[in-house]
């Protein structure tokens, strides 16, 4: 299994965000479906080592998120719900920064950046500042950064939220192509999103 989640519970003080969640996720596209406040983002933050669980275990490709967080981060790409971009940076400049974070240098970094620009359809916007981009193109930049280190697993939190119909189709197609080679876990509160691109749905209420 790519992702193994066993009896995960998360509390924020007296608030119970996740209660004894157990599931397994294989290669392909899996949708985490549920209303706002159902704990979807919390679970994704645990999988990506941003927050620890209160109890239970999660492993990604055999690496425990608590004991081996750096090993998990090397094989996971993460696009949070609120895409954390540097709006004053140019697209290519930002991707060069992300490549450096992942210790990609020289010709290897250049080739990977160009590949991500092409794969995400950012070519005509690569010379612009991120702050000047539409929501759809900002999402593409977020996907490019998540894929920069060629991760085996992609965690996408509400990746199509707020997109117009044309942008929605483009992002759906991009995610569908990624799911042919990688494990993709995406969250949404929209059933149509799951029906459009996911091979399996997990409901959180």
Backbone as JSON Lines, residues from 0, in Angstrom:
{"i":0,"aa":"X","n":[0.83,-1.19,0.0],"ca":[0.0,0.0,0.0],"c":[0.87,1.26,0.0]}
{"i":1,"aa":"X","n":[0.48,2.28,-0.75],"ca":[1.23,3.53,-0.76],"c":[1.08,4.27,0.56]}
{"i":2,"aa":"X","n":[-0.15,4.36,1.04],"ca":[-0.43,5.07,2.3],"c":[-1.23,4.15,3.21]}
{"i":3,"aa":"X","n":[-0.74,3.96,4.43],"ca":[-1.44,3.15,5.43],"c":[-1.76,4.02,6.64]}
{"i":4,"aa":"X","n":[-3.03,4.18,6.93],"ca":[-3.5,4.99,8.05],"c":[-4.19,4.07,9.05]}
{"i":5,"aa":"X","n":[-3.68,4.03,10.26],"ca":[-4.18,3.09,11.26],"c":[-4.58,3.8,12.54]}
{"i":6,"aa":"X","n":[-5.89,3.81,12.8],"ca":[-6.46,4.3,14.06],"c":[-5.99,5.72,14.41]}
{"i":7,"aa":"X","n":[-6.03,6.6,13.4],"ca":[-5.58,7.97,13.61],"c":[-6.66,8.8,14.32]}
{"i":8,"aa":"X","n":[-6.25,9.41,15.42],"ca":[-7.09,10.35,16.15],"c":[-6.31,11.65,16.31]}
{"i":9,"aa":"X","n":[-7.01,12.78,16.12],"ca":[-6.39,14.08,16.31],"c":[-7.32,14.99,17.1]}
{"i":10,"aa":"X","n":[-6.79,15.53,18.2],"ca":[-7.53,16.48,19.02],"c":[-6.81,17.82,19.04]}
{"i":11,"aa":"X","n":[-7.59,18.88,18.97],"ca":[-7.1,20.24,19.21],"c":[-7.75,20.69,20.51]}
{"i":12,"aa":"X","n":[-7.05,20.48,21.6],"ca":[-7.66,20.77,22.9],"c":[-8.83,19.83,23.14]}
{"i":13,"aa":"X","n":[-10.02,20.4,23.32],"ca":[-11.21,19.59,23.53],"c":[-11.89,19.19,22.22]}
{"i":14,"aa":"X","n":[-11.44,19.79,21.11],"ca":[-12.08,19.52,19.82],"c":[-11.5,18.26,19.18]}
{"i":15,"aa":"X","n":[-12.38,17.35,18.81],"ca":[-11.99,16.11,18.15],"c":[-12.09,16.29,16.64]}
{"i":16,"aa":"X","n":[-10.95,16.37,15.96],"ca":[-10.94,16.58,14.51],"c":[-11.0,15.27,13.74]}
{"i":17,"aa":"X","n":[-10.32,14.26,14.23],"ca":[-10.34,12.92,13.63],"c":[-10.51,11.89,14.73]}
{"i":18,"aa":"X","n":[-11.32,10.89,14.47],"ca":[-11.62,9.91,15.5],"c":[-11.42,8.5,14.97]}
{"i":19,"aa":"X","n":[-10.26,7.9,15.26],"ca":[-9.99,6.49,14.97],"c":[-10.17,6.16,13.48]}
{"i":20,"aa":"X","n":[-9.44,6.9,12.63],"ca":[-9.54,6.71,11.17],"c":[-8.54,5.65,10.73]}
{"i":21,"aa":"X","n":[-9.04,4.67,9.97],"ca":[-8.2,3.62,9.41],"c":[-8.55,3.44,7.93]}
{"i":22,"aa":"X","n":[-7.54,3.51,7.07],"ca":[-7.77,3.26,5.64],"c":[-6.44,3.03,4.94]}
{"i":23,"aa":"X","n":[-6.52,2.44,3.74],"ca":[-5.34,2.17,2.92],"c":[-5.57,2.76,1.54]}
{"i":24,"aa":"X","n":[-4.5,3.3,0.95],"ca":[-4.6,3.96,-0.34],"c":[-3.5,3.42,-1.26]}
{"i":25,"aa":"X","n":[-3.92,2.96,-2.44],"ca":[-2.98,2.44,-3.43],"c":[-2.73,3.46,-4.53]}
{"i":26,"aa":"X","n":[-1.94,3.07,-5.51],"ca":[-1.66,3.91,-6.67],"c":[-2.96,4.23,-7.4]}
{"i":27,"aa":"X","n":[-3.02,5.45,-7.97],"ca":[-4.22,5.91,-8.64],"c":[-4.74,7.16,-7.95]}
{"i":28,"aa":"X","n":[-5.96,7.57,-8.29],"ca":[-6.53,8.79,-7.74],"c":[-7.66,8.44,-6.79]}
{"i":29,"aa":"X","n":[-7.49,8.87,-5.55],"ca":[-8.48,8.62,-4.5],"c":[-9.01,9.95,-4.0]}
{"i":30,"aa":"X","n":[-10.33,10.07,-3.92],"ca":[-10.94,11.29,-3.44],"c":[-11.37,11.17,-1.99]}
{"i":31,"aa":"X","n":[-11.03,12.17,-1.2],"ca":[-11.46,12.26,0.19],"c":[-12.62,13.25,0.22]}
{"i":32,"aa":"X","n":[-13.83,12.74,0.34],"ca":[-15.04,13.53,0.15],"c":[-15.69,13.82,1.5]}
{"i":33,"aa":"X","n":[-16.04,15.08,1.71],"ca":[-16.73,15.44,2.94],"c":[-16.94,16.93,3.05]}
{"i":34,"aa":"X","n":[-17.84,17.38,3.9],"ca":[-18.12,18.81,4.05],"c":[-16.96,19.52,4.75]}
{"i":35,"aa":"X","n":[-16.96,20.84,4.7],"ca":[-15.99,21.62,5.44],"c":[-16.09,21.28,6.92]}
{"i":36,"aa":"X","n":[-14.94,21.09,7.55],"ca":[-14.93,20.75,8.97],"c":[-14.94,19.27,9.26]}
{"i":37,"aa":"X","n":[-14.91,18.44,8.2],"ca":[-14.95,16.99,8.4],"c":[-13.6,16.4,8.79]}
{"i":38,"aa":"X","n":[-12.52,17.2,8.71],"ca":[-11.2,16.71,9.1],"c":[-10.33,16.3,7.93]}
{"i":39,"aa":"X","n":[-10.76,16.62,6.7],"ca":[-9.98,16.22,5.52],"c":[-8.59,16.87,5.52]}
{"i":40,"aa":"X","n":[-8.55,18.18,5.73],"ca":[-7.27,18.88,5.73],"c":[-6.38,18.43,6.88]}
{"i":41,"aa":"X","n":[-6.98,18.16,8.02],"ca":[-6.21,17.67,9.16],"c":[-5.52,16.35,8.83]}
{"i":42,"aa":"X","n":[-6.26,15.44,8.2],"ca":[-5.67,14.15,7.83],"c":[-4.53,14.34,6.83]}
{"i":43,"aa":"X","n":[-4.71,15.24,5.88],"ca":[-3.66,15.49,4.9],"c":[-2.42,16.1,5.54]}
{"i":44,"aa":"X","n":[-2.61,16.97,6.51],"ca":[-1.47,17.57,7.2],"c":[-0.72,16.53,8.01]}
{"i":45,"aa":"X","n":[-1.42,15.54,8.52],"ca":[-0.75,14.45,9.24],"c":[0.06,13.59,8.27]}
{"i":46,"aa":"X","n":[-0.54,13.25,7.12],"ca":[0.15,12.43,6.12],"c":[1.42,13.11,5.63]}
{"i":47,"aa":"X","n":[1.38,14.44,5.5],"ca":[2.52,15.19,4.97],"c":[3.47,15.7,6.05]}
{"i":48,"aa":"X","n":[3.27,15.26,7.28],"ca":[4.18,15.56,8.4],"c":[4.13,17.02,8.85]}
{"i":49,"aa":"X","n":[3.06,17.73,8.56],"ca":[2.94,19.11,9.03],"c":[2.46,19.18,10.46]}
{"i":50,"aa":"X","n":[1.64,18.22,10.88],"ca":[1.2,18.15,12.26],"c":[1.25,16.68,12.7]}
{"i":51,"aa":"X","n":[1.46,16.42,13.99],"ca":[1.49,15.04,14.47],"c":[0.08,14.57,14.84]}
{"i":52,"aa":"X","n":[-0.17,13.28,14.75],"ca":[-1.45,12.76,15.26],"c":[-1.45,12.74,16.78]}
{"i":53,"aa":"X","n":[-2.61,12.74,17.37],"ca":[-2.71,12.54,18.82],"c":[-2.44,11.08,19.15]}
{"i":54,"aa":"X","n":[-2.96,10.19,18.31],"ca":[-2.68,8.76,18.46],"c":[-2.86,8.09,17.11]}
{"i":55,"aa":"X","n":[-2.32,6.87,16.99],"ca":[-2.38,6.13,15.74],"c":[-1.11,6.3,14.93]}
{"i":56,"aa":"X","n":[-1.06,5.63,13.77],"ca":[0.13,5.65,12.92],"c":[-0.25,5.88,11.46]}
{"i":57,"aa":"X","n":[0.67,6.51,10.73],"ca":[0.55,6.67,9.28],"c":[1.89,6.32,8.67]}
{"i":58,"aa":"X","n":[1.87,5.53,7.61],"ca":[3.1,5.27,6.86],"c":[2.86,5.56,5.39]}
{"i":59,"aa":"X","n":[3.89,6.1,4.74],"ca":[3.85,6.42,3.31],"c":[4.99,5.66,2.64]}
{"i":60,"aa":"X","n":[4.63,4.75,1.75],"ca":[5.64,3.9,1.09],"c":[6.56,3.25,2.13]}
{"i":61,"aa":"X","n":[5.96,2.83,3.25],"ca":[6.71,2.13,4.28],"c":[7.42,3.0,5.29]}
{"i":62,"aa":"X","n":[7.33,4.34,5.15],"ca":[8.01,5.26,6.07],"c":[6.99,5.86,7.04]}
{"i":63,"aa":"X","n":[7.28,5.75,8.32],"ca":[6.38,6.27,9.34],"c":[6.49,7.79,9.43]}
{"i":64,"aa":"X","n":[5.35,8.49,9.43],"ca":[5.38,9.95,9.4],"c":[5.93,10.55,10.69]}
{"i":65,"aa":"X","n":[5.84,9.83,11.78],"ca":[6.35,10.33,13.05],"c":[7.84,10.04,13.21]}
{"i":66,"aa":"X","n":[8.25,8.84,12.84],"ca":[9.65,8.42,13.03],"c":[10.57,8.83,11.88]}
{"i":67,"aa":"X","n":[10.02,8.96,10.67],"ca":[10.84,9.25,9.49],"c":[10.25,10.39,8.66]}
{"i":68,"aa":"X","n":[10.04,11.55,9.25],"ca":[9.38,12.64,8.5],"c":[10.16,13.11,7.27]}
{"i":69,"aa":"X","n":[11.48,13.15,7.34],"ca":[12.25,13.6,6.18],"c":[12.15,12.61,5.03]}
{"i":70,"aa":"X","n":[12.13,11.32,5.34],"ca":[11.98,10.31,4.3],"c":[10.62,10.44,3.63]}
{"i":71,"aa":"X","n":[9.58,10.74,4.42],"ca":[8.24,10.92,3.87],"c":[8.21,12.15,2.96]}
{"i":72,"aa":"X","n":[8.8,13.25,3.4],"ca":[8.76,14.5,2.62],"c":[9.5,14.37,1.29]}
{"i":73,"aa":"X","n":[10.48,13.47,1.24],"ca":[11.21,13.28,-0.02],"c":[10.34,12.61,-1.08]}
{"i":74,"aa":"X","n":[9.32,11.88,-0.68],"ca":[8.52,11.11,-1.64],"c":[7.08,11.62,-1.75]}
{"i":75,"aa":"X","n":[6.78,12.72,-1.05],"ca":[5.43,13.28,-1.08],"c":[5.45,14.7,-1.63]}
{"i":76,"aa":"X","n":[4.52,15.0,-2.54],"ca":[4.28,16.36,-2.99],"c":[2.97,16.84,-2.4]}
{"i":77,"aa":"X","n":[2.93,18.09,-1.95],"ca":[1.76,18.58,-1.2],"c":[1.31,19.93,-1.74]}
{"i":78,"aa":"X","n":[0.03,20.01,-2.1],"ca":[-0.59,21.28,-2.46],"c":[-1.67,21.57,-1.43]}
{"i":79,"aa":"X","n":[-1.4,22.49,-0.47],"ca":[-2.4,22.81,0.55],"c":[-3.61,23.52,-0.05]}
{"i":80,"aa":"X","n":[-4.68,23.58,0.74],"ca":[-5.9,24.24,0.27],"c":[-5.63,25.71,-0.05]}
{"i":81,"aa":"X","n":[-4.9,26.39,0.82],"ca":[-4.53,27.78,0.59],"c":[-3.11,27.79,0.01]}
{"i":82,"aa":"X","n":[-3.04,27.82,-1.31],"ca":[-1.81,27.67,-2.06],"c":[-0.77,28.7,-1.59]}
{"i":83,"aa":"X","n":[0.29,28.3,-0.89],"ca":[1.23,29.25,-0.28],"c":[2.31,29.72,-1.25]}
{"i":84,"aa":"X","n":[1.95,30.62,-2.14],"ca":[2.88,31.11,-3.15],"c":[3.47,32.46,-2.76]}
{"i":85,"aa":"X","n":[4.65,32.76,-3.28],"ca":[5.26,34.07,-3.1],"c":[4.83,34.96,-4.27]}
{"i":86,"aa":"X","n":[3.86,35.83,-4.04],"ca":[3.2,36.56,-5.12],"c":[4.13,37.55,-5.82]}
{"i":87,"aa":"X","n":[5.19,38.0,-5.15],"ca":[6.11,38.96,-5.76],"c":[7.2,38.3,-6.59]}
{"i":88,"aa":"X","n":[7.22,36.97,-6.61],"ca":[8.22,36.27,-7.42],"c":[7.64,35.95,-8.79]}
{"i":89,"aa":"X","n":[8.52,35.91,-9.78],"ca":[8.12,35.45,-11.1],"c":[7.97,33.93,-11.09]}
{"i":90,"aa":"X","n":[7.16,33.4,-11.99],"ca":[6.88,31.96,-12.0],"c":[8.16,31.15,-12.09]}
{"i":91,"aa":"X","n":[9.0,31.46,-13.06],"ca":[10.23,30.68,-13.24],"c":[11.17,30.88,-12.05]}
{"i":92,"aa":"X","n":[11.22,32.08,-11.52],"ca":[12.04,32.37,-10.35],"c":[11.6,31.53,-9.16]}
{"i":93,"aa":"X","n":[10.28,31.45,-8.97],"ca":[9.74,30.67,-7.85],"c":[10.07,29.18,-8.02]}
{"i":94,"aa":"X","n":[9.93,28.67,-9.23],"ca":[10.22,27.26,-9.45],"c":[11.71,26.97,-9.28]}
{"i":95,"aa":"X","n":[12.57,27.93,-9.63],"ca":[14.0,27.78,-9.35],"c":[14.25,27.7,-7.85]}
{"i":96,"aa":"X","n":[13.52,28.52,-7.08],"ca":[13.64,28.48,-5.62],"c":[13.2,27.12,-5.08]}
{"i":97,"aa":"X","n":[12.07,26.61,-5.59],"ca":[11.57,25.31,-5.14],"c":[12.56,24.2,-5.5]}
{"i":98,"aa":"X","n":[13.13,24.27,-6.69],"ca":[14.13,23.27,-7.08],"c":[15.32,23.29,-6.11]}
{"i":99,"aa":"X","n":[15.74,24.48,-5.7],"ca":[16.83,24.59,-4.74],"c":[16.49,23.99,-3.39]}
{"i":100,"aa":"X","n":[15.25,24.16,-2.97],"ca":[14.8,23.55,-1.71],"c":[14.97,22.04,-1.77]}
{"i":101,"aa":"X","n":[14.7,21.48,-2.93],"ca":[14.82,20.02,-3.11],"c":[16.22,19.61,-3.56]}
{"i":102,"aa":"X","n":[17.17,20.54,-3.46],"ca":[18.57,20.29,-3.76],"c":[18.81,19.86,-5.21]}
{"i":103,"aa":"X","n":[17.98,20.37,-6.1],"ca":[18.21,20.2,-7.53],"c":[19.07,21.37,-8.0]}
{"i":104,"aa":"X","n":[20.14,21.08,-8.72],"ca":[21.07,22.13,-9.11],"c":[21.45,22.0,-10.58]}
{"i":105,"aa":"X","n":[21.95,23.1,-11.13],"ca":[22.53,23.09,-12.47],"c":[21.58,22.62,-13.55]}
{"i":106,"aa":"X","n":[22.1,21.8,-14.44],"ca":[21.33,21.32,-15.58],"c":[20.15,20.46,-15.16]}
{"i":107,"aa":"X","n":[20.3,19.7,-14.09],"ca":[19.2,18.86,-13.6],"c":[18.03,19.73,-13.17]}
{"i":108,"aa":"X","n":[18.33,20.82,-12.48],"ca":[17.28,21.74,-12.04],"c":[16.61,22.4,-13.23]}
{"i":109,"aa":"X","n":[17.42,22.86,-14.2],"ca":[16.86,23.54,-15.37],"c":[15.92,22.63,-16.14]}
{"i":110,"aa":"X","n":[16.35,21.39,-16.37],"ca":[15.51,20.44,-17.11],"c":[14.21,20.14,-16.37]}
{"i":111,"aa":"X","n":[14.31,20.01,-15.05],"ca":[13.1,19.69,-14.28],"c":[12.13,20.86,-14.28]}
{"i":112,"aa":"X","n":[12.65,22.06,-14.15],"ca":[11.8,23.26,-14.18],"c":[11.09,23.37,-15.52]}
{"i":113,"aa":"X","n":[11.82,23.18,-16.61],"ca":[11.21,23.26,-17.94],"c":[10.16,22.18,-18.13]}
{"i":114,"aa":"X","n":[10.44,20.98,-17.59],"ca":[9.48,19.89,-17.7],"c":[8.2,20.21,-16.95]}
{"i":115,"aa":"X","n":[8.32,20.81,-15.76],"ca":[7.14,21.16,-14.97],"c":[6.35,22.29,-15.61]}
{"i":116,"aa":"X","n":[7.05,23.26,-16.21],"ca":[6.36,24.34,-16.91],"c":[5.55,23.78,-18.08]}
{"i":117,"aa":"X","n":[6.15,22.86,-18.81],"ca":[5.45,22.27,-19.94],"c":[4.28,21.39,-19.48]}
{"i":118,"aa":"X","n":[4.52,20.55,-18.47],"ca":[3.49,19.61,-18.02],"c":[2.27,20.33,-17.44]}
{"i":119,"aa":"X","n":[2.51,21.44,-16.77],"ca":[1.4,22.16,-16.14],"c":[0.83,23.28,-17.02]}
{"i":120,"aa":"X","n":[1.35,23.42,-18.23],"ca":[0.83,24.42,-19.14],"c":[1.1,25.85,-18.74]}
{"i":121,"aa":"X","n":[2.26,26.08,-18.12],"ca":[2.62,27.41,-17.63],"c":[3.47,28.22,-18.61]}
{"i":122,"aa":"X","n":[3.73,27.66,-19.79],"ca":[4.67,28.3,-20.7],"c":[4.38,29.75,-21.01]}
{"i":123,"aa":"X","n":[3.14,30.07,-21.32],"ca":[2.81,31.45,-21.71],"c":[2.77,32.4,-20.52]}
{"i":124,"aa":"X","n":[2.8,31.86,-19.3],"ca":[2.73,32.7,-18.11],"c":[4.03,32.69,-17.31]}
{"i":125,"aa":"X","n":[5.03,31.95,-17.76],"ca":[6.24,31.74,-16.96],"c":[7.03,33.02,-16.72]}
{"i":126,"aa":"X","n":[6.82,34.03,-17.56],"ca":[7.56,35.28,-17.41],"c":[6.86,36.27,-16.48]}
{"i":127,"aa":"X","n":[5.68,35.92,-15.99],"ca":[4.88,36.84,-15.18],"c":[5.14,36.65,-13.69]}
{"i":128,"aa":"X","n":[4.82,37.69,-12.91],"ca":[4.8,37.54,-11.46],"c":[3.6,36.69,-11.06]}
{"i":129,"aa":"X","n":[3.75,35.88,-10.03],"ca":[2.67,35.0,-9.59],"c":[1.44,35.81,-9.19]}
{"i":130,"aa":"X","n":[1.66,36.99,-8.61],"ca":[0.56,37.83,-8.19],"c":[-0.3,38.32,-9.34]}
{"i":131,"aa":"X","n":[0.21,38.26,-10.57],"ca":[-0.54,38.71,-11.74],"c":[-1.32,37.58,-12.4]}
{"i":132,"aa":"X","n":[-1.19,36.37,-11.89],"ca":[-1.83,35.21,-12.51],"c":[-3.27,35.04,-12.03]}
{"i":133,"aa":"X","n":[-4.09,34.39,-12.86],"ca":[-5.44,34.0,-12.46],"c":[-5.37,32.87,-11.43]}
{"i":134,"aa":"X","n":[-6.5,32.58,-10.8],"ca":[-6.54,31.5,-9.81],"c":[-6.13,30.16,-10.44]}
{"i":135,"aa":"X","n":[-6.6,29.93,-11.67],"ca":[-6.27,28.67,-12.33],"c":[-4.78,28.51,-12.56]}
{"i":136,"aa":"X","n":[-4.12,29.59,-12.99],"ca":[-2.68,29.49,-13.23],"c":[-1.89,29.43,-11.92]}
{"i":137,"aa":"X","n":[-2.41,30.05,-10.88],"ca":[-1.75,29.9,-9.58],"c":[-1.82,28.45,-9.11]}
{"i":138,"aa":"X","n":[-2.95,27.8,-9.38],"ca":[-3.06,26.38,-9.03],"c":[-2.05,25.56,-9.82]}
{"i":139,"aa":"X","n":[-1.83,25.92,-11.07],"ca":[-0.84,25.21,-11.88],"c":[0.57,25.38,-11.29]}
{"i":140,"aa":"X","n":[0.87,26.6,-10.82],"ca":[2.17,26.84,-10.18],"c":[2.28,25.98,-8.92]}
{"i":141,"aa":"X","n":[1.19,25.91,-8.14],"ca":[1.19,25.07,-6.95],"c":[1.42,23.61,-7.27]}
{"i":142,"aa":"X","n":[0.8,23.12,-8.34],"ca":[1.02,21.74,-8.76],"c":[2.45,21.52,-9.24]}
{"i":143,"aa":"X","n":[3.0,22.51,-9.93],"ca":[4.39,22.41,-10.4],"c":[5.34,22.29,-9.23]}
{"i":144,"aa":"X","n":[5.12,23.1,-8.17],"ca":[6.01,23.0,-7.01],"c":[5.84,21.67,-6.3]}
{"i":145,"aa":"X","n":[4.59,21.17,-6.25],"ca":[4.35,19.89,-5.57],"c":[5.03,18.73,-6.29]}
{"i":146,"aa":"X","n":[5.19,18.86,-7.61],"ca":[5.77,17.78,-8.41],"c":[7.25,17.96,-8.7]}
{"i":147,"aa":"X","n":[7.83,19.06,-8.25],"ca":[9.2,19.4,-8.64],"c":[10.19,18.27,-8.36]}
{"i":148,"aa":"X","n":[10.06,17.6,-7.24],"ca":[11.03,16.55,-6.87],"c":[10.56,15.16,-7.32]}
{"i":149,"aa":"X","n":[9.58,15.13,-8.25],"ca":[9.07,13.87,-8.82],"c":[8.65,12.89,-7.72]}
{"i":150,"aa":"X","n":[7.72,13.31,-6.85],"ca":[7.31,12.46,-5.73],"c":[6.47,11.27,-6.18]}
{"i":151,"aa":"X","n":[6.49,10.23,-5.39],"ca":[5.67,9.06,-5.67],"c":[4.22,9.28,-5.27]}
{"i":152,"aa":"X","n":[4.01,10.17,-4.3],"ca":[2.67,10.41,-3.75],"c":[2.36,11.9,-3.82]}
{"i":153,"aa":"X","n":[1.15,12.24,-4.29],"ca":[0.7,13.63,-4.32],"c":[-0.52,13.8,-3.41]}
{"i":154,"aa":"X","n":[-0.46,14.79,-2.53],"ca":[-1.55,15.11,-1.63],"c":[-2.09,16.48,-2.04]}
{"i":155,"aa":"X","n":[-3.31,16.54,-2.53],"ca":[-3.89,17.76,-3.08],"c":[-5.15,18.13,-2.31]}
{"i":156,"aa":"X","n":[-5.09,19.25,-1.6],"ca":[-6.21,19.68,-0.75],"c":[-7.06,20.7,-1.5]}
{"i":157,"aa":"X","n":[-8.27,20.29,-1.9],"ca":[-9.2,21.14,-2.65],"c":[-8.51,21.78,-3.86]}
{"i":158,"aa":"X","n":[-7.91,20.98,-4.75],"ca":[-7.11,21.55,-5.84],"c":[-7.92,22.32,-6.89]}
{"i":159,"aa":"X","n":[-9.25,22.1,-6.95],"ca":[-10.05,22.77,-7.98],"c":[-10.97,23.84,-7.4]}
{"i":160,"aa":"X","n":[-10.8,24.15,-6.13],"ca":[-11.68,25.12,-5.49],"c":[-11.55,26.51,-6.12]}
{"i":161,"aa":"X","n":[-12.69,27.12,-6.47],"ca":[-12.69,28.48,-6.97],"c":[-12.31,28.66,-8.42]}
{"i":162,"aa":"X","n":[-12.16,27.57,-9.17],"ca":[-11.78,27.68,-10.57],"c":[-13.0,27.87,-11.47]}
{"i":163,"aa":"X","n":[-12.8,28.59,-12.59],"ca":[-13.89,28.73,-13.55],"c":[-13.96,27.44,-14.38]}
{"i":164,"aa":"X","n":[-15.04,27.25,-15.18],"ca":[-15.22,25.98,-15.9],"c":[-14.05,25.57,-16.78]}
{"i":165,"aa":"X","n":[-13.46,26.53,-17.5],"ca":[-12.33,26.18,-18.36],"c":[-11.11,25.76,-17.55]}
{"i":166,"aa":"X","n":[-10.81,26.51,-16.49],"ca":[-9.69,26.17,-15.62],"c":[-9.93,24.81,-14.97]}
{"i":167,"aa":"X","n":[-11.18,24.56,-14.6],"ca":[-11.53,23.3,-13.93],"c":[-11.22,22.11,-14.81]}
{"i":168,"aa":"X","n":[-11.58,22.19,-16.07],"ca":[-11.32,21.09,-17.0],"c":[-9.83,20.86,-17.15]}
{"i":169,"aa":"X","n":[-9.06,21.93,-17.28],"ca":[-7.61,21.8,-17.45],"c":[-6.96,21.14,-16.24]}
{"i":170,"aa":"X","n":[-7.33,21.58,-15.05],"ca":[-6.73,21.02,-13.83],"c":[-7.15,19.57,-13.63]}
{"i":171,"aa":"X","n":[-8.42,19.27,-13.93],"ca":[-8.88,17.88,-13.85],"c":[-8.06,16.98,-14.77]}
{"i":172,"aa":"X","n":[-7.84,17.45,-16.0],"ca":[-7.07,16.65,-16.96],"c":[-5.64,16.44,-16.48]}
{"i":173,"aa":"X","n":[-5.05,17.47,-15.9],"ca":[-3.68,17.36,-15.4],"c":[-3.61,16.35,-14.26]}
{"i":174,"aa":"X","n":[-4.55,16.43,-13.32],"ca":[-4.55,15.49,-12.2],"c":[-4.78,14.07,-12.69]}
{"i":175,"aa":"X","n":[-5.67,13.9,-13.67],"ca":[-5.94,12.57,-14.22],"c":[-4.69,11.96,-14.83]}
{"i":176,"aa":"X","n":[-3.9,12.78,-15.53],"ca":[-2.67,12.26,-16.13],"c":[-1.65,11.88,-15.06]}
{"i":177,"aa":"X","n":[-1.6,12.64,-13.97],"ca":[-0.67,12.34,-12.89],"c":[-1.03,11.02,-12.21]}
{"i":178,"aa":"X","n":[-2.34,10.75,-12.11],"ca":[-2.8,9.54,-11.43],"c":[-2.45,8.26,-12.15]}
{"i":179,"aa":"X","n":[-2.01,8.35,-13.4],"ca":[-1.62,7.15,-14.13],"c":[-0.28,6.6,-13.64]}
{"i":180,"aa":"X","n":[0.53,7.47,-13.01],"ca":[1.87,7.06,-12.59],"c":[2.08,7.14,-11.09]}
{"i":181,"aa":"X","n":[1.23,7.93,-10.4],"ca":[1.47,8.2,-9.0],"c":[0.25,7.87,-8.15]}
{"i":182,"aa":"X","n":[0.46,7.87,-6.84],"ca":[-0.66,7.82,-5.9],"c":[-1.09,9.25,-5.66]}
{"i":183,"aa":"X","n":[-2.36,9.55,-5.93],"ca":[-2.9,10.9,-5.75],"c":[-4.07,10.83,-4.77]}
{"i":184,"aa":"X","n":[-3.96,11.58,-3.68],"ca":[-5.06,11.72,-2.73],"c":[-5.5,13.17,-2.78]}
{"i":185,"aa":"X","n":[-6.76,13.39,-3.16],"ca":[-7.26,14.76,-3.21],"c":[-8.52,14.88,-2.36]}
{"i":186,"aa":"X","n":[-8.7,16.05,-1.78],"ca":[-9.89,16.3,-0.98],"c":[-10.83,17.23,-1.71]}
{"i":187,"aa":"X","n":[-12.11,17.07,-1.47],"ca":[-13.11,17.94,-2.04],"c":[-14.42,17.77,-1.26]}
{"i":188,"aa":"X","n":[-15.28,18.77,-1.35],"ca":[-16.62,18.63,-0.79],"c":[-17.66,18.54,-1.89]}
{"i":189,"aa":"X","n":[-17.18,18.37,-3.15],"ca":[-18.06,18.35,-4.31],"c":[-18.07,16.94,-4.93]}
{"i":190,"aa":"X","n":[-19.23,16.3,-4.92],"ca":[-19.36,14.95,-5.45],"c":[-18.96,14.88,-6.92]}
{"i":191,"aa":"X","n":[-19.29,15.92,-7.71],"ca":[-18.97,15.89,-9.13],"c":[-17.47,15.8,-9.38]}
{"i":192,"aa":"X","n":[-16.67,16.38,-8.49],"ca":[-15.22,16.29,-8.64],"c":[-14.75,14.85,-8.51]}
{"i":193,"aa":"X","n":[-15.28,14.16,-7.53],"ca":[-14.92,12.76,-7.33],"c":[-15.34,11.92,-8.53]}
{"i":194,"aa":"X","n":[-16.54,12.16,-9.01],"ca":[-17.04,11.4,-10.15],"c":[-16.22,11.66,-11.41]}
{"i":195,"aa":"X","n":[-15.7,12.9,-11.54],"ca":[-14.99,13.28,-12.76],"c":[-13.6,12.68,-12.85]}
{"i":196,"aa":"X","n":[-12.88,12.59,-11.74],"ca":[-11.47,12.21,-11.86],"c":[-11.01,11.08,-10.94]}
{"i":197,"aa":"X","n":[-11.8,10.71,-9.95],"ca":[-11.31,9.74,-8.96],"c":[-11.7,8.31,-9.31]}
{"i":198,"aa":"X","n":[-10.82,7.39,-8.95],"ca":[-11.08,5.97,-9.13],"c":[-11.76,5.36,-7.9]}
{"i":199,"aa":"X","n":[-11.62,6.07,-6.8],"ca":[-12.18,5.58,-5.53],"c":[-12.49,6.79,-4.66]}
{"i":200,"aa":"X","n":[-13.55,6.7,-3.87],"ca":[-13.92,7.8,-2.97],"c":[-14.0,7.3,-1.53]}
{"i":201,"aa":"X","n":[-13.51,8.14,-0.62],"ca":[-13.61,7.87,0.82],"c":[-14.4,9.01,1.42]}
{"i":202,"aa":"X","n":[-15.49,8.71,2.08],"ca":[-16.37,9.76,2.59],"c":[-16.06,10.04,4.05]}
{"i":203,"aa":"X","n":[-15.97,11.35,4.38],"ca":[-15.81,11.8,5.75],"c":[-17.0,12.69,6.1]}
{"i":204,"aa":"X","n":[-17.68,12.38,7.18],"ca":[-18.88,13.14,7.57],"c":[-18.64,13.88,8.87]}
